[in-house]
């Protein structure tokens, strides 16, 4: 059958945003929708298994495999920037952690010109996403809720959680002696036990909420795309690498992509073309299309079709260091994932959907303050009862260990992403500029020092043998900073490169329309004016839900 080449809406990228857009824009049956994805169908043994992320991170079929350019702030290292590929995008390979962010994040967007994006205005979209089913832990979630209310007082209004949305969310279901001891040690240090960091105050410790259904990874392809695939007005093409969007004057009329056979194909968008390719590939695609800064385009040999100075600027990501300890008197993932223990774990998972194979990148969390005189938590912790000899390749140590990742929540350092040349298959130059601002250094180092104090509390002492990284010899500020520069990695949350706003450098307006053009919108992490406090996938899903409403509100009736 001959393929159709004209649609009402054409969506680029089938990740966290694109799958949601495809579902919502095709739901009423009035509009024809084409979803283009450079990757394949999400068919791989490891995708539904939460622990399978470590296998998929090195699989080129499901990871674009980007890397940063060498930069002085990180001692000229190249740092891996994984991005998901295939129907489901990064929700196929990430740690599944679901964090909304804080009221201050979204109210801050409004202050930067993002009218209509305040916390109160976006909460309904989070609720629309969520099918939240918490797994009780400790004395149970209700008991912890009472503790929170006693701590915060009766005036606190607790945001409603969605319980009928497409995305299944639950607390990490596994409990281990080390994770229990970590939470106890954090409380001894003065941190509250927080029953739900996605409502009210984020500060505290507890178990992460993850996108899982009965121990199985739940991607946006599961939640949004699978239920919509039989709609006659929704068309999905995989192995379709978009090369550029096409302009007629100042109107986007469609795009050109390379199909699975290597041939190029033009597609017309009667109403709109929507980029949902993410914070790396959306600005890259704009520049390949001649939309962006003239100096960058001229250098790459690309004709300037529309000047937008902000394209590729405002790159922000969460930078993370990982502190490790050798432990004793308990078993950790290091031993449980080898030999007969692994055989038993595999059997347990496939019989019960429980055990270590149901775990992703984070077991317990902390949202903490790096110093006492600030109003909000500025550091996020990721506790895992495992340790890596090399965090970049995720090879577990053979001896028992534990790791606490330390990440600054709202980094001020800003980088760039720009096209290297006119070849659409050449990856862009990613320059994150980590640790450029003094505040970022102070927060990260303060966070690591706080973690060391937590681990020194009584609850963990029977388990701790010694600190591996950075090691007790690291004490001075400059030693902590050197450790961060030598060992820090991204935790895969790039945002902001097609920033929303009203000023001259904003790329999209508050309705996500590319400024100065018609027929072109961007709906993904690249539009965030500032990064949110925590893992970004929940915010991206919210952006897509709200973005779909914005698109439909402008649709011809």
TALINGI-V140865 format. One record per backbone hydrogen bond with DSSP energy under -1.0 kcal/mol. CO is the residue of the C=O (numbers start at 0). NH is the residue of the N-H. Records with the same first field share a line. If there is no record, write none. Layout:
BEGIN
CO->NH / NH
END
This chain:
BEGIN
4->267
6->269
7->270 / 271
8->33
9->273
10->35
11->275
13->87
14->18
16->20
17->21
18->22
19->23
20->24
21->25
25->28
31->8
32->234
33->10
34->236
35->12
36->239
38->238
39->86
40->42
43->46
47->216
48->51
49->52
50->53
51->55
52->56
55->58
58->61
61->84
65->80
70->73 / 75
71->74
73->76
78->67
82->63
85->88
87->90
88->91
89->93
95->210
101->105
102->106
103->107
104->108
105->109
106->110
108->111 / 113
109->112
112->114
113->116
117->121
118->122
121->124 / 125
122->126
123->127
124->128
125->129
128->166
129->164
130->168
136->139
139->143
140->144
141->145
142->146
143->147
144->148
145->149
146->150
147->151
148->152
152->155
161->131
166->130
168->132
169->209
175->179
176->180
177->181
178->182
179->183
180->184
181->185
182->186
183->187
184->188
185->190
186->189
191->204
195->198
203->366
204->193
205->364
207->171
208->97
209->169 / 211
210->217
212->215
215->212
218->222
219->223 / 224
220->225
224->227 / 228
227->230
230->233
232->32
234->34
236->36
240->257
243->255
245->252
247->250
249->517
250->247
252->268
253->245
254->266
255->242 / 243
256->264
257->240
258->261
262->258
264->256
266->254
267->6
271->9
272->520
273->11
274->522
277->281
279->283
280->284
281->285
282->286
283->287
284->288
285->290
286->289
289->304 / 305
291->307
292->296
293->297
294->298
295->299
296->301
297->300
305->291
307->310
309->312
311->416
314->414
315->494
317->490
318->407
319->488
320->405
322->403
323->467 / 468
324->401
325->464 / 465
331->335
332->336
334->337
337->340
338->342
339->343
340->344
341->345
342->346
343->347
344->348
345->349
346->350
347->351
348->352
354->357
355->358
356->50
362->207
363->382
364->205
365->380
366->203
367->377 / 378
377->408
378->367
379->406
380->365
381->404
382->362 / 363
383->385 / 402
384->332
386->396
389->393
394->388
399->326
401->324
402->383
403->322
404->381
405->320
406->379
414->314
415->430
417->428
422->425
428->417
429->68
430->415
436->440
437->441
438->442
439->443
440->444
441->445
442->446
443->447
444->448
445->449
446->450
447->451
448->452
449->453
450->454
451->455
453->456
456->459
457->460
459->462 / 463
462->327
465->325
468->323
470->473
475->479
476->480
477->481
478->482
479->483
480->484
481->485
482->486
483->487
488->319
494->315
496->311
498->506 / 507
502->505
506->514
507->500
508->511
511->521
512->508
513->516
517->251
518->272
519->513
520->274
523->526
524->495 / 527
525->497
526->499
531->533
535->539
536->540
537->541
538->542
539->543
540->544
541->545
542->546
543->547
544->548
545->549
546->550
547->551
548->552
END
